[in-house]
Amino acid sequence: MPNTPTPPHIAISLGTAGGQPHIKGRRIKVRDVAFQHEYLGRGADEIAAELDLTLAEVYAALAYYFDHRDVIEQTIADRDAFVAAMKRRTASLLSRKLAAAADG
């Protein structure tokens, strides 16, 4: 990870957002802003409106993401793997209802 200063609108604190980089004073993680931008193709204006952020906060999150891309991409991959594992271990309510309907 590059040794870069934290942008003014970004904080990292153990008691907030699981210790992950987030918007100061909010629980919105940098990875969530980056995910919307990189994976969902949303522009800064859209992200700001949807998450009730200023453009400065969105751009600070994106700047932090691009400076720490490998680490944040790994947190996204870890989250996705966790969700996939939970889905495999826990049947959804719909799948349980469908199975019950097929049995009875």
C-alpha positions as MATLAB code, in Angstrom:
seq = 'MPNTPTPPHIAISLGTAGGQPHIKGRRIKVRDVAFQHEYLGRGADEIAAELDLTLAEVYAALAYYFDHRDVIEQTIADRDAFVAAMKRRTASLLSRKLAAAADG';
ca = [
       0.000    0.000    0.000;
       1.422    3.376   -0.906;
       2.439    5.650    1.928;
       0.040    8.460    1.065;
      -1.717   10.860    3.412;
      -5.375   10.258    4.151;
      -7.575   12.716    2.215;
      -9.379   15.291    4.381;
     -12.828   13.687    4.130;
     -11.658   10.139    4.911;
     -11.185    8.549    8.333;
      -9.940    5.205    9.595;
     -10.984    4.345   13.139;
     -11.418    0.969   14.809;
     -14.824    1.846   16.248;
     -16.415    2.878   12.946;
     -17.149    0.896    9.774;
     -15.210   -2.120   11.017;
     -11.964   -0.164   10.992;
     -12.140    0.306    7.245;
     -11.594    3.658    5.499;
     -14.861    5.598    5.513;
     -16.308    9.061    5.035;
     -15.592   11.141    8.155;
     -18.627   11.384   10.391;
     -20.467    8.700    8.410;
     -20.449    4.918    8.264;
     -20.136    4.896    4.467;
     -17.057    2.906    3.488;
     -14.652    3.955    0.764;
     -15.110    0.496   -0.770;
     -18.857    1.132   -1.144;
     -18.255    4.384   -3.011;
     -15.597    2.687   -5.159;
     -17.887   -0.280   -5.847;
     -20.627    2.011   -7.141;
     -18.158    3.854   -9.347;
     -16.103    0.952  -10.674;
     -18.597   -1.928  -10.794;
     -21.933   -0.163  -11.244;
     -20.615    2.605  -13.492;
     -22.143    5.431  -11.487;
     -20.772    8.931  -11.740;
     -19.757   11.072   -8.788;
     -22.983   13.097   -8.996;
     -25.113    9.948   -8.828;
     -23.153    8.528   -5.907;
     -23.321   11.830   -4.019;
     -27.095   12.038   -4.492;
     -27.745    8.393   -3.597;
     -25.560    8.367   -0.480;
     -26.260   11.975    0.561;
     -22.598   12.954    0.246;
     -20.886   16.043   -1.061;
     -18.927   15.780   -4.285;
     -15.780   16.482   -2.259;
     -16.512   13.427   -0.081;
     -17.100   11.226   -3.130;
     -13.922   12.397   -4.859;
     -11.921   11.967   -1.637;
     -13.200    8.393   -1.361;
     -12.301    7.713   -4.985;
      -8.852    9.273   -4.539;
      -8.252    7.059   -1.508;
      -9.489    4.035   -3.464;
      -7.142    4.676   -6.393;
      -4.197    5.145   -3.990;
      -5.046    1.873   -2.183;
      -6.749   -0.077   -4.947;
      -5.216   -3.514   -4.222;
      -6.186   -3.457   -0.548;
      -9.720   -2.247   -1.189;
     -10.257   -4.696   -4.056;
      -9.234   -7.453   -1.640;
     -11.845   -6.275    0.913;
     -14.473   -6.383   -1.843;
     -13.392   -9.914   -2.827;
     -13.404  -11.004    0.827;
     -16.917   -9.600    1.319;
     -18.150  -11.357   -1.827;
     -16.623  -14.660   -0.693;
     -18.236  -14.306    2.741;
     -21.653  -13.618    1.213;
     -21.293  -16.589   -1.158;
     -20.330  -18.878    1.727;
     -23.309  -17.719    3.781;
     -25.643  -18.307    0.840;
     -24.316  -21.842    0.454;
     -24.759  -22.574    4.174;
     -28.155  -20.922    4.663;
     -31.139  -21.644    2.463;
     -33.203  -18.599    1.573;
     -36.786  -18.302    2.780;
     -37.982  -18.633   -0.814;
     -36.017  -21.838   -1.432;
     -37.350  -23.312    1.841;
     -40.940  -22.438    0.855;
     -40.471  -23.942   -2.614;
     -38.994  -27.115   -1.128;
     -41.844  -27.360    1.374;
     -44.415  -26.876   -1.402;
     -42.775  -29.599   -3.505;
     -42.805  -32.000   -0.534;
     -46.333  -31.413    0.471;
];
